[in-house]
Amino acid sequence: MNMIIGIDVDGVLSDIGNYQLKYSKPYFKKKYNKDIVNPDKFDIEQIYDCTHKEREIFWQKYIWGYCLTEPAFKNASEVLLKLHEEENKIVIITGRAHTTEQGITGKLFRKMLTYWLKKNKIYYDEIYYCSEKESSVDKYDICQKLKTDVMIDDSPENLEAIKDISKVFCFTAAWNKNFECENMVRVNNWDEIYSAIHSL
């Protein structure tokens, strides 16, 4: 097939939405007596209408479990291996927190991600790290440079930015369930991703 396939990590390879709700519900109730305000948002700050500091304190406690032990989505490993065997190039393009930072923090978070990818048997040819705050700009630039045929992401902002230069697959999540844009295919799991790529 010889396609260049870009893949996001959080929300596409791993279920960040389920993880953060699982741990944040009891945490915010016990610590701040706060319940979920906006269940269809991505960020903790918006989900609980909390402060940025409260969000950061939550993630300081729970980021390690997510980065190291949260399993990959079902069949992600198998599908990526098949796509590789069919002579497609697999490129991870992620805005994972802290991975673009200099010094020990950046090195640690990059190491944790590559460890997690290996642990979950996620095949990839290359990996690119994007700024968390400027993710859509960075991902656009990388997709344009690589001439990706497909970019798989869960962020409406990223999908909207990339849709004019690449086919975009929207991996369904609470925060994108009503999102639509041109040149987009909606996918709900990795088996659907495989089928959608073969139907292009």
C-alpha positions in Angstrom: 0.0 0.0 0.0 2.9 2.4 0.8 0.9 4.9 2.7 2.3 7.2 5.4 0.0 6.9 8.4 0.2 9.4 11.3 -1.0 8.3 14.7 -1.7 10.3 17.9 -1.2 8.6 21.2 -3.5 9.9 23.9 -7.1 9.1 23.0 -6.0 6.9 19.9 -3.6 4.4 21.2 -4.5 4.7 24.9 -7.8 5.5 26.6 -7.0 8.8 28.4 -10.7 9.7 28.7 -11.6 6.5 30.6 -8.5 6.7 32.8 -8.9 10.3 33.9 -12.6 9.8 34.7 -11.9 6.6 36.7 -9.5 8.3 39.0 -10.7 11.9 39.0 -14.3 11.2 40.1 -13.4 10.0 43.6 -10.4 12.3 43.8 -12.3 15.5 43.1 -15.3 14.5 45.2 -13.1 13.7 48.3 -10.6 16.5 48.0 -12.8 19.4 46.7 -16.4 18.1 47.0 -16.7 18.6 43.2 -18.7 16.6 40.8 -18.4 16.4 37.0 -19.8 19.6 35.4 -19.0 19.0 31.7 -18.7 15.2 31.0 -18.1 15.8 27.3 -14.9 17.9 27.7 -11.4 16.6 27.3 -9.5 18.5 30.0 -9.9 18.0 33.7 -10.1 21.7 34.2 -13.2 21.9 32.1 -14.7 18.6 33.2 -14.8 19.8 36.9 -14.7 23.5 36.3 -11.7 23.5 38.6 -8.6 25.7 38.7 -5.5 25.0 36.6 -3.6 24.4 39.9 -6.1 21.8 41.0 -5.8 20.1 37.6 -2.0 20.0 37.9 -2.1 18.6 41.4 -4.4 15.8 40.2 -2.1 14.9 37.3 1.0 15.1 39.5 -0.5 12.2 41.4 -2.0 10.1 38.5 0.2 10.8 35.5 2.6 8.0 36.3 0.0 5.3 36.3 -1.4 6.5 33.0 2.0 6.8 31.3 3.3 3.4 32.5 0.4 1.0 33.1 -2.7 2.0 31.1 -3.2 -0.6 28.4 -3.4 0.2 24.7 -6.7 0.1 23.0 -7.8 -3.4 21.9 -6.2 -4.6 18.7 -4.0 -1.5 18.2 -0.9 -3.6 18.3 -2.2 -6.2 15.8 -3.5 -3.7 13.4 -0.3 -1.6 13.3 1.7 -4.7 12.7 -0.5 -5.7 9.8 -0.3 -2.2 8.3 3.5 -2.4 8.7 3.6 -5.8 7.0 1.6 -4.3 4.1 4.4 -1.8 3.6 2.9 1.3 5.2 5.0 3.7 7.1 3.7 4.2 10.7 4.6 7.6 12.3 3.6 8.5 15.8 2.9 12.2 16.1 2.0 13.1 19.7 1.4 16.2 21.8 2.0 14.1 25.0 2.6 16.4 28.0 6.2 17.4 28.8 7.7 15.4 25.9 9.1 18.6 24.2 10.6 19.9 27.3 14.4 20.2 27.7 16.3 18.6 30.6 15.4 15.7 32.9 11.6 16.1 32.7 11.4 16.0 28.9 13.8 13.0 28.8 11.8 11.2 31.4 8.5 11.6 29.7 9.9 10.6 26.3 11.5 7.5 27.9 8.2 6.6 29.6 6.4 6.9 26.3 8.8 4.7 24.3 8.8 2.2 27.2 5.0 2.1 27.0 5.0 1.6 23.3 7.4 -1.3 23.5 5.5 -2.8 26.5 2.3 -2.7 24.5 4.0 -4.0 21.3 3.1 -0.9 19.3 5.0 -0.9 16.0 6.2 2.4 14.6 8.8 3.6 12.2 9.3 7.2 13.6 8.1 9.3 16.4 7.6 13.1 16.5 6.9 15.1 19.7 4.7 18.2 19.5 4.1 21.0 21.9 1.1 20.4 24.2 -0.1 24.0 23.8 0.6 24.3 20.1 -0.3 20.7 19.1 -2.4 21.6 16.1 0.3 23.8 14.6 3.1 21.4 15.2 1.0 18.4 13.9 0.1 20.4 10.8 3.7 21.2 10.1 4.8 17.5 10.6 2.0 16.1 8.5 2.9 18.6 5.7 6.6 17.8 5.9 6.0 14.0 5.9 3.1 14.2 3.3 1.0 11.9 5.5 -1.8 10.1 3.6 -3.8 9.6 6.9 -3.7 11.2 10.3 -5.6 9.5 13.1 -6.4 11.8 16.0 -9.2 12.5 18.6 -8.8 16.3 18.9 -11.2 18.4 16.8 -8.7 21.2 16.8 -6.0 18.9 15.3 -8.3 17.3 12.8 -9.6 20.7 11.6 -6.0 21.9 11.2 -4.8 18.9 9.2 -7.9 18.1 7.0 -6.7 20.2 4.0 -3.4 18.3 3.7 -4.2 14.8 4.7 -7.2 12.4 5.1 -8.1 12.6 8.8 -9.6 9.8 10.9 -11.5 11.0 14.0 -11.2 8.4 16.8 -14.5 8.7 18.6 -14.4 10.1 22.2 -16.9 12.1 24.3 -15.2 15.4 23.3 -15.5 14.9 19.6 -18.8 13.0 19.2 -20.5 15.9 17.4 -17.5 17.0 15.4 -17.5 16.8 11.7 -15.2 18.3 9.0 -14.3 17.8 5.4 -12.0 14.9 4.4 -12.8 13.0 7.6 -13.7 9.4 8.4 -15.0 8.6 11.9 -13.6 5.4 13.5 -14.6 3.8 16.8 -11.9 1.2 17.2 -8.8 -0.2 15.6 -10.6 -2.8 13.5 -12.5 0.1 11.9 -9.3 1.9 11.4 -7.9 -1.1 9.5 -11.0 -1.3 7.3 -11.1 2.4 6.6 -7.5 2.5 5.5 -8.1 -0.4 3.1 -11.2 1.4 1.7 -9.2 4.5 0.7 
